[in-house]
Amino acid sequence: MAEKTRTAAEDRAVRRSGPGRVLIAVYGVFALAAGARAGVQIGTKFHEAPVAYVLSAFAAVVYIVATVTLARSGRTSHRIAVTSCSIELIGVIAIGTYSLTDKAAFPDATVWSGYGSGYGYVPLVLPMLGLLWLWRTRRPAPAADS
Amino acid sequence: MVDTLAVTLIVGMLVLAGLSLVMTALDRRVGRLLLAAAVLGEAGLLVQVVWAIVRLAGGARPDGGMAIFIGYLAGSLVILPIAAAWGLAERTRWGPAVVAAGFLVSAVLIVRMQQVWHG
């Protein structure tokens, strides 16, 4: 049973069903929100806080990649999803700490400022849940195969 | 924006989110009840959009920027249909959880619209 390798379809069914579907839905919202926000910031007032806005755009791209790879099947997607969730976790902790110690560096907020406090700390919790879910649905997954 | 309408909608969305989470706790799937709830929530958001259009046509302008406000306004209408469709496709207790997420996001969007309107 532990030797059984899931097909791509089964793999996708596992990763994007159950709690995974809620996770992908919330990731999708964040991809959309962060992307739209970064677009508006860069399009209308880029000179005000270039570092913060580039960071917003980078965060948005990571959210989009995470959303897509969480929803897709296969090992490669799994690996990219793990990488994106890890980047998010490191990003939110690093930028969160940095934004609190050096407020002048961030004249305008990013999704990761203050550990995502402007977004109800969802940016801090989301990558943790993402990594947890990816761990639980990894291959071979005895819990999911049984 | 009329604050009473916004507050009513926010409370309504939170109540409907709570209802959806109860369905998850009870191990229920998305059924007629939650679809009706989603339609109700969407109707409330439509009322807000119509009201916003009336206000904008009357010359009122959001302090936080017209483009951002319109963006939120348009975005508020697409969340619940997508959440309902996705929740309906998931034939487990996690379907209602997706719908709950849709209601919560809608509540947050209304809060943000208030902030943008008042600058």
Boltz contact constraints between the chains, C-beta under 6 A:
constraints:
  - contact:
      token1: [A, 18]
      token2: [B, 92]
      max_distance: 6.0
  - contact:
      token1: [A, 18]
      token2: [B, 94]
      max_distance: 6.0
  - contact:
      token1: [A, 19]
      token2: [B, 94]
      max_distance: 6.0
  - contact:
      token1: [A, 21]
      token2: [B, 90]
      max_distance: 6.0
  - contact:
      token1: [A, 21]
      token2: [B, 94]
      max_distance: 6.0
  - contact:
      token1: [A, 21]
      token2: [B, 98]
      max_distance: 6.0
  - contact:
      token1: [A, 22]
      token2: [B, 94]
      max_distance: 6.0
  - contact:
      token1: [A, 22]
      token2: [B, 97]
      max_distance: 6.0
  - contact:
      token1: [A, 22]
      token2: [B, 98]
      max_distance: 6.0
  - contact:
      token1: [A, 22]
      token2: [B, 101]
      max_distance: 6.0
  - contact:
      token1: [A, 25]
      token2: [B, 98]
      max_distance: 6.0
  - contact:
      token1: [A, 25]
      token2: [B, 101]
      max_distance: 6.0
  - contact:
      token1: [A, 26]
      token2: [B, 101]
      max_distance: 6.0
  - contact:
      token1: [A, 29]
      token2: [B, 105]
      max_distance: 6.0
